[in-house]
Amino acid sequence: MATPEPVIAPEAIRMLADALDTESAIDLVDAFLGELTTLVEEIQQGVRHADADSARRAAHTLKSNCRTFGLEHLASLCAELEVLATSGDVAQPRVGALARQILAYRPTARSALEEQRAALAAELGPPARGGA
């Protein structure tokens, strides 16, 4: 039996924290968490309204962000949708199937990213309290 592919590659976020600093990595994770739902919705709308360019752009942006944060499975779904949308035909069944898979995988990716964010935040310790 094959081992399931992990949702997230934690080393990707560790590399961000090492390259920047932990607080900056947390800020980037927060920014991506804020954009994740919007990008997935843009893909859905692009496919629903036969707007191949919108679907392609959203898939490209989501793919790039997913790779940055180690969400390789979601990135690969977006990469395939991006290539297919480049043809201009988002009515093909495979595009719709990919859009549904991306939508279905979003909560799993979000949860994995939130766990990694929490691990980074734990490294910082409790927030400092004001006062003297």
Contacts in CASP RR format, 6 or more apart in sequence:
PFRMAT RR
TARGET T0000
AUTHOR 0000-0000-0000
METHOD contacts of the structure
MODEL  1
MATPEPVIAPEAIRMLADALDTESAIDLVDAFLGELTTLVEEIQQGVRHA
DADSARRAAHTLKSNCRTFGLEHLASLCAELEVLATSGDVAQPRVGALAR
QILAYRPTARSALEEQRAALAAELGPPARGGA
5 72 0 8 1.000
5 73 0 8 1.000
7 71 0 8 1.000
7 73 0 8 1.000
7 108 0 8 1.000
7 109 0 8 1.000
7 111 0 8 1.000
7 112 0 8 1.000
8 69 0 8 1.000
8 70 0 8 1.000
8 71 0 8 1.000
8 109 0 8 1.000
8 112 0 8 1.000
8 113 0 8 1.000
8 115 0 8 1.000
8 116 0 8 1.000
9 70 0 8 1.000
9 71 0 8 1.000
9 72 0 8 1.000
10 116 0 8 1.000
10 119 0 8 1.000
12 67 0 8 1.000
12 68 0 8 1.000
12 69 0 8 1.000
12 70 0 8 1.000
13 25 0 8 1.000
13 29 0 8 1.000
13 69 0 8 1.000
13 70 0 8 1.000
13 116 0 8 1.000
13 120 0 8 1.000
16 24 0 8 1.000
16 25 0 8 1.000
16 28 0 8 1.000
16 68 0 8 1.000
16 69 0 8 1.000
17 24 0 8 1.000
17 25 0 8 1.000
17 120 0 8 1.000
17 123 0 8 1.000
20 28 0 8 1.000
22 120 0 8 1.000
22 123 0 8 1.000
22 124 0 8 1.000
23 124 0 8 1.000
25 120 0 8 1.000
26 117 0 8 1.000
26 120 0 8 1.000
26 121 0 8 1.000
26 124 0 8 1.000
28 68 0 8 1.000
29 69 0 8 1.000
29 113 0 8 1.000
29 116 0 8 1.000
29 117 0 8 1.000
29 120 0 8 1.000
30 117 0 8 1.000
32 65 0 8 1.000
32 68 0 8 1.000
32 69 0 8 1.000
32 113 0 8 1.000
33 110 0 8 1.000
33 113 0 8 1.000
33 114 0 8 1.000
33 117 0 8 1.000
35 61 0 8 1.000
35 65 0 8 1.000
36 62 0 8 1.000
36 65 0 8 1.000
36 106 0 8 1.000
36 109 0 8 1.000
36 110 0 8 1.000
36 113 0 8 1.000
37 106 0 8 1.000
39 58 0 8 1.000
39 61 0 8 1.000
39 62 0 8 1.000
39 65 0 8 1.000
40 58 0 8 1.000
40 62 0 8 1.000
40 102 0 8 1.000
40 103 0 8 1.000
40 106 0 8 1.000
42 54 0 8 1.000
42 55 0 8 1.000
42 57 0 8 1.000
42 58 0 8 1.000
43 55 0 8 1.000
43 58 0 8 1.000
43 59 0 8 1.000
43 62 0 8 1.000
43 78 0 8 1.000
43 81 0 8 1.000
43 99 0 8 1.000
43 102 0 8 1.000
43 103 0 8 1.000
44 99 0 8 1.000
44 103 0 8 1.000
45 51 0 8 1.000
45 54 0 8 1.000
45 55 0 8 1.000
46 52 0 8 1.000
46 54 0 8 1.000
46 55 0 8 1.000
46 58 0 8 1.000
46 90 0 8 1.000
47 55 0 8 1.000
47 90 0 8 1.000
47 95 0 8 1.000
47 96 0 8 1.000
47 99 0 8 1.000
50 90 0 8 1.000
50 91 0 8 1.000
51 90 0 8 1.000
52 85 0 8 1.000
52 86 0 8 1.000
52 87 0 8 1.000
52 88 0 8 1.000
52 89 0 8 1.000
52 90 0 8 1.000
53 85 0 8 1.000
53 88 0 8 1.000
55 81 0 8 1.000
55 85 0 8 1.000
55 90 0 8 1.000
55 95 0 8 1.000
55 99 0 8 1.000
56 81 0 8 1.000
56 82 0 8 1.000
56 85 0 8 1.000
56 86 0 8 1.000
56 88 0 8 1.000
59 78 0 8 1.000
59 79 0 8 1.000
59 81 0 8 1.000
59 82 0 8 1.000
59 85 0 8 1.000
59 102 0 8 1.000
60 78 0 8 1.000
60 82 0 8 1.000
62 74 0 8 1.000
62 75 0 8 1.000
62 78 0 8 1.000
62 102 0 8 1.000
63 75 0 8 1.000
63 78 0 8 1.000
63 79 0 8 1.000
63 82 0 8 1.000
64 75 0 8 1.000
66 72 0 8 1.000
66 74 0 8 1.000
66 75 0 8 1.000
66 78 0 8 1.000
66 109 0 8 1.000
67 75 0 8 1.000
69 113 0 8 1.000
69 116 0 8 1.000
71 109 0 8 1.000
71 112 0 8 1.000
71 113 0 8 1.000
73 105 0 8 1.000
74 102 0 8 1.000
74 105 0 8 1.000
74 106 0 8 1.000
74 109 0 8 1.000
77 98 0 8 1.000
77 101 0 8 1.000
77 102 0 8 1.000
77 105 0 8 1.000
78 102 0 8 1.000
80 94 0 8 1.000
80 98 0 8 1.000
81 95 0 8 1.000
81 98 0 8 1.000
81 99 0 8 1.000
81 102 0 8 1.000
84 90 0 8 1.000
84 92 0 8 1.000
84 94 0 8 1.000
84 95 0 8 1.000
84 98 0 8 1.000
85 95 0 8 1.000
89 95 0 8 1.000
90 96 0 8 1.000
END
